[in-house]
């Protein structure tokens, strides 16, 4: 799945909660945000189909083996 970089503004409280969850779930904050956005977009649009997430960890190596 191709990803596109974008910038968002979040509150200090949101960032702290994201950082906490990122550590707890061993996921990058960006992945948590993508999942939350998919949930929001699918909320009232039954045609929206998010891409299934690939297993990802915060310390994963993106280079092929």
Residue pairs with C-beta under 8 A, 6 or more apart in sequence:
1 51
1 54
8 33
10 18
18 29
18 32
18 33
19 29
21 27
21 32
22 28
22 29
22 32
22 58
23 58
25 32
26 57
26 58
26 59
27 56
27 57
27 58
28 56
28 58
31 53
31 56
34 53
35 53
38 48
38 50
41 48
41 50
42 48
42 49
42 50
